[in-house]
Amino acid sequence: MTLRMKFPTGAQDHEVVIEIGGIPIALETTDAGFVDLLKGRYGEYMKSKAIPDFTFRVDLIAPDSFNPEADAEVWFANGQWRLERGDFRATWSQESRQGVIRQTANPYSIDSVLRITHTLLLARTGGFLLHASSAVRNGKAFLFSGLSEAGKTTIARLAPPDAELLTDEASYVRRVDGRYMAYGTPFAGEMGTPGKNISAPIAAVYLLHKAAENKIESVNPAEAIRRLMRNILFFAHDPELVRLVFESACAFVAAVPVYRLSFFPDERVWDLIG
């Protein structure tokens, strides 16, 4: 049973619940206009009737309160996580299930806070966010991983009509009942559109490499782990969680086939996938 605790405020509260990877997180604000902005950004990931697992109060402040050049920093201190970047400051306690975000009135800072929060949650449950596009076809999920310019968005754009895109940027991997599932996310890359809010068991991961012809090759487990670790999104300076993420990558590679996919950028590459 989840205990809901409300933040005391002197103005009317508005709450939205954003569910990603089956985990609902509530955002509370006194700004109705900001709620409308969030609804436009997160679309089908808004779950008005879901009971949230965690709640953040969002305090909107002036842009000149931040240093826009500051990089993201995530650390644990005094019983809570601290999340900071040039456009936001946030604190979050996994024990109390509450947090506070201070930012300007934009949805992109919320995006970053949600990504970081989900990476912290997934690290303790055998999952992770992977720098990869992904799609569901014939009831199975396929992930396409690589660094910038490797072709993640390209292969997403080439997907056939019977494939449903989960993301072209950050793939959500979660271990559920002993198997690995991929979930859609609203975290968009170059395509600029959220993925479908659906999930499916992961059939394979393809490490992308642009080439003159289409070819799939097996990847040995050691290389697969190295490549995945390069592309797993994780921000916290926490040795224990880094160790857990590494163990998660090892367990994932032991359970899910990983291939190298050399591909020429046309739709024929999808004939090899499935």
N, C-alpha and C positions, 0 to 999 in steps of 0.2 A: 504494500500500500504506500503510495507517494503522499507525503505530507505537504500541502500547499501553504506557504507562508507569504503574506502580502507585504510589500514594502509600504511603510506609512508615508504618505505625501499630502500636501495641502491642496492639491488640485485633482481634477478628475483623471483617473487612470484609464488608459486604453491598453489593451493587451492583444498581441498577435502571437500565434504559435506556429513555428516553422519546423517541420518534420523532415529530417534528412537521415537516410540510413535507418529508418524506423525509430529514430530517437527524437522526440518532440522537445523543443526548447522554446520557452516563452520570452517575449520581449515586452516590457512595460514602459510606457511613456505617457506624458501628459500632453503631447503634441499630436493632435488629430491629423494634421497635414503630413507628419512623418509616418503615421500609420498608413495613410493612403500611398505614400511613396513605397513603403515596404510591400504592400499588397501588389503594386504594379511590378515590383522587382521579383518577388518570389512565387507569384501565381499559384500553380497547383501544389506547391510545397506548403502553402498555408493550410493549417488544419484547425479550424475554429473550435471543433468539439473534442480535440485531443487533450488529455491530461498531461501537462508537460512534466518531463523529468527534472528540468532545471529552469530557473528563471533569472533573467538579467533585467535590471532597471537601466534604461537608456536616458542619460542626461545630455541634452544638446547644449553645446557651448560654442563660443565664437571661434572662427578659424585661426585668429592670431594667438590662441592659447597653445598652439603646437609648433614644433619645429618640423616642417615638412620633409626635411632631409634625413630624419632619424630612421634607422633600420629597425626591423622587428626584433624585439627581445622578449623572451618568455622564461620566467623562473619562478621557483616556489620559495615563499618566505612567510614566516609567521602564520602558518596554517592555511595559506591560500596562494593560488596562482596569480601572478602578475603578468599582464599582457600589454605591451607597449609598442607603438610605432609612431611615425611622424604625424599620423592623423587620428590616433585614438589612444586612450589609456583605459585599461580594464582590470578588474580584480574578480576572482571567481573562486568559490570554495566548493569542492566536490562533496564535502561532508554536509554542509548546510544546504546545498543545491541552489545557492544564490550567488549572484554576481552583479557588478555595476560596470557600465560602459559609459565613458565620457568621450563624446565625439561631435563632429559637425553633422548637420542634417543631410547625410548622404547614405546610400545603401552599401557603398563599397567597403566602408570601415566595418560594418556589420558582417559583410562577407568574410573579411579576414578574421574577425573574432570567432565566427562560427567555424571556420576551417581549423583554427588553432584549437578550439575547444574540442572538436570532434577528434583531432589527432591525439589529444590527451586521453580521451575516453577510449578510443580504439586501441591505444598502446597496451592497456591492461586487459584487453579481451581478445588478443590475437589478430586484430585487424590493423588497417592503415589506409591512409590516403596516398594514392600513387599518381605521379605525374604521367598520365596516360589518358587517351580517349578510350571509350568503350561503347559497345552496342550489343543489343540482344537480337539473336536470330534463331528461329526454330526453338525457342524456349531456353537457349543457352547464351551465356554472356562471354564476349571476347574482348580482351584488353590489348591495347596497342600503346606500348610504352617507349619513351625516348626523351632525350633532352630537346631543347628548343631547335626548331628546324628539322627535326628527324622525320616529320610527316604525320604527326598525330591528327592535326586538323585536316590535312589532305585526305587521309584514309577515311576519316569520318564523312567528308563531303562526297567521297566516292561510294559510300554505302548504298546497296540496292534498296528498292522500295520496301522489301520485306524485313529490313533491319530497323530497329528502333534505337535511336541514339540515347545513351545514358549521360555522356559528357564528351566534350572535345578537349578537356583540360585536366580535371582532377577526378580520378576514378575512386569510388568508395568501396573498399573491400572489408567485409565483415565475416567472421566465422560464426555460423549459426547451426546448432545441432550437429557439429562435427564436419560441416562442409562449408566451402567458401562461396559467399554470395557477393555479387556486384549490384550496387544500388545507383539509381540516377541521382544526379546532383544539380543544383542550380548554378554551380560554379562554372562559368563559361569562359572559353578562350577566344580565339580569333572569330569563331562563328557568332559569338555574341548572343546565343540563345540557350536557355536552360535545357538540360536533358529531360527525358521522360521520367516521371516519378514512379518507376517500376523497379523490380529486382529479378534476378535470375541466377542460377548456379553458374560458377565460372568454369568454362570448358578449357580455356587456354589463354596464355599470355604470349604476345608477339613483340619481340624487341625489334624496333623499326630501323631500316637502313635503306635509303633511296639508291636505286641501281638501274641498270639498263634492261634488266629482265626480272620477272617474278620468280622467287625461289624461297622455299622454306627449309631450314636446317635445324637439327636438334641442338640444344645448348646444354653443356654439362652443368650439373648442379652448382658447382663452385662459381662458375661465371654467371649463372642465372642469379645467384644471391648477390654477387657484386653489383650486377647491373640494376637489380631491384633496389638495393640500398642507395644507389646513386639517385634514384628517382622517387623514393619515398619522401613524402612531405612531412617534415618534423621540425619543430622550432624550439623546443624546450632544451635548456641547458641542465639536463638531469641524467646522470649516469645510469641510474636504475631503469628509467624509461627507455633510454637508448639501447640498453641491453635487451629489454623486452621487445623492442622493435626488431632488433637483429634476430632474436629467437623466432619472432613471428614470420620474418622473411624466410628463415630456414624451414619452418614448418609448412609454409605456403608452397615453397618450391618442391618439397617432398610429396605434396598432394596434388599439385596442378602442373600440367605440362607447360614448359617454357620453350619457345622457339625463336630463332632469328628469322625475321621476314625481310628479305630484300625485295623491293618492289619498284616497278615503274608506275608513275602516277596516272593510271587509268583504271576504269572500273573492272577490268579483267582480274585484278588482284583478288577480288572477293570470290573468284571461282576456287581459290585455294583455301579459303577460310570456311570452317564448319565441320 
